[in-house]
């Protein structure tokens, strides 16, 4: 299915740096609560991410990730997820985060 380019431009995908990662025992599937800094314009946002198979909390701190920042917030158990952190499946179907090959300024928009 094709979509018009203008529809793609409505999706706001930005780079941010994970500043905190916490266990999320209330989630149905193993997940972390991520706190991501998207820079001055957007600020800090929260995300629930099912990435516990490939990442530890400690290694997530300071990692830059891509996320959709303009979806409506979504209630995940007792946690309000404000952005959708992006990833792709590895050979086992587990999430690998989308990230730049070098550090870039927080808040940069995908184009």
C-alpha positions as CSV (number, residue, x, y, z in Angstrom):
1,X,0.0,0.0,0.0
2,X,1.3,3.4,-1.0
3,X,0.8,6.6,0.9
4,X,1.2,10.1,-0.2
5,X,4.6,11.8,0.8
6,X,2.6,14.4,2.7
7,X,1.2,11.7,5.0
8,X,4.8,10.5,5.8
9,X,5.7,14.1,6.6
10,X,3.0,14.1,9.3
11,X,5.0,11.5,11.3
12,X,7.5,13.4,13.5
13,X,10.5,11.1,14.1
14,X,13.2,12.6,16.2
15,X,16.5,11.6,17.9
16,X,16.8,11.6,21.7
17,X,19.1,10.4,24.4
18,X,18.0,8.0,27.0
19,X,18.6,9.6,30.4
20,X,17.0,7.0,32.6
21,X,15.8,3.4,32.2
22,X,13.7,1.7,34.9
23,X,12.3,-1.8,35.3
24,X,8.6,-2.0,34.4
25,X,7.3,-5.1,36.4
26,X,3.7,-4.1,35.8
27,X,3.9,-4.5,32.0
28,X,2.3,-7.6,30.5
29,X,5.5,-8.4,28.5
30,X,9.0,-7.6,29.9
31,X,9.7,-4.0,29.3
32,X,11.6,-0.9,30.5
33,X,10.3,2.6,31.2
34,X,12.6,4.9,29.2
35,X,13.0,8.6,29.9
36,X,14.3,10.3,26.8
37,X,15.7,13.8,26.3
38,X,14.7,15.2,22.9
39,X,16.3,18.6,23.3
40,X,15.0,22.1,24.1
41,X,12.1,22.2,21.7
42,X,10.4,18.9,22.8
43,X,12.0,18.2,26.2
44,X,11.9,14.9,28.0
45,X,9.4,12.3,27.1
46,X,8.6,8.8,28.5
47,X,8.3,5.5,26.5
48,X,7.6,1.9,27.4
49,X,9.9,-0.4,25.4
50,X,10.0,-4.2,25.2
51,X,13.7,-4.4,24.7
52,X,14.8,-6.4,27.7
53,X,16.2,-9.3,25.7
54,X,18.9,-7.2,23.9
55,X,19.6,-4.4,26.4
56,X,20.3,-3.9,30.1
57,X,19.1,-0.8,31.9
58,X,22.7,0.3,32.5
59,X,23.7,0.1,28.8
60,X,20.7,2.1,27.7
61,X,21.7,5.2,29.6
62,X,23.3,7.7,27.2
63,X,22.2,5.7,24.1
64,X,20.6,7.8,21.3
65,X,17.4,6.4,19.9
66,X,14.8,7.3,17.2
67,X,11.2,7.8,18.3
68,X,7.9,9.0,16.9
69,X,7.1,12.1,19.1
70,X,3.7,13.1,17.8
71,X,1.5,10.1,18.4
72,X,-1.1,10.4,21.1
73,X,0.1,9.2,24.5
74,X,-0.8,5.6,25.4
75,X,-1.6,4.2,28.8
76,X,0.5,1.0,29.4
77,X,-0.7,-0.3,32.8
78,X,0.1,2.4,35.3
79,X,2.6,4.2,32.9
80,X,1.8,6.8,30.3
81,X,4.0,6.3,27.2
82,X,4.4,9.5,25.4
83,X,6.5,8.5,22.4
84,X,7.0,5.4,20.3
85,X,10.7,4.3,20.4
86,X,11.6,2.7,17.1
87,X,13.3,-0.7,16.5
88,X,13.5,-3.6,14.1
89,X,13.6,-7.3,14.8
90,X,16.8,-9.3,15.1
91,X,17.2,-12.9,13.9
92,X,15.2,-14.0,17.0
93,X,12.4,-11.5,16.5
94,X,13.6,-9.4,19.5
95,X,13.8,-5.6,19.2
96,X,17.0,-3.8,18.2
97,X,16.8,0.0,18.6
98,X,17.1,2.3,15.7
99,X,19.9,4.7,16.4
100,X,22.4,6.9,14.4
101,X,25.9,5.7,13.6
102,X,27.4,8.7,15.5
103,X,26.1,11.1,18.1
104,X,23.9,13.9,16.8
105,X,22.1,16.8,18.5
106,X,19.0,15.7,20.4
107,X,15.7,16.7,18.7
108,X,17.0,16.3,15.2
109,X,14.2,15.3,12.8
110,X,14.4,12.3,10.5
111,X,14.4,13.3,6.8
